[in-house]
Amino acid sequence: MILSSTERKGDARERLLARLLDAFGEDLPSPEVSLREIAARTETSHALLRYHFGSLPGVLAAMLKAQRTRDNEALFETARQGTFDDLVKAIWRTYTRPEQLSRLRGFFHVVGLAAYRPEDFGEFIDSLDDLTRMLASLAEREGLDAKQALTTATVTTAAMRGLLLQQVLTPTAQPEDAIALILRMREGRSEPRAGSRRPATT
């Protein structure tokens, strides 16, 4: 079978992306390093990185998308077996691990660039809804209609990302209580319940 030039380019890009992920693991290159430095670490060429990813932000966006796809495979198991609240807590645990700090910084850096040039970050922007869709599916499974489920998932995801940004900017902040508050607000409660039983109705 003869592959088209587009298919060959796609395969080469995926192989190069795999080398980047192997070289950096859970980390992400700093926006302050150069493509040449990244090329040296991955034992490839600066020209190949530029050809397949366009720029350093292009490298960062591709790596972030791939890393988050890998994370989502584990989170999907939580979604398949657990509740909406279980998935929220799992997402929070995943992205607040100390080894995730460079990725969080890189994520918000790329988001800022994408806000100015969305046309250059289409795949990355499209991938931002993956967790929202997962949460919305669980919310529907728990009884909300499709519109309510999507709204709940969208607000929850936005709140978590805001809290993660706070973690990056103010590392001493302790937003765990805020996560609990988000979950209580989803059920229309501003204070924790004393027990699992609801008040009797007349």
Secondary structure, DSSP 8 states (H G I E B T S, - for coil): ----HHHHHHHHHHHHHHHHHHHHTT----TTS-HHHHHHHHTS-HHHHHHHHSSHHHHHHHHHHHHHHHHHHHHHHHHHHS-HHHHHHHHHHHHTSGGGHHHHHHHHHHHHHHHH-GGG-HHHHHHTTHHHHHHHHHHHHTT--HHHHHHHHHHHHHHHHHHHHHHHH-TT--THHHHHHHHHHHTT-SS--SSS------
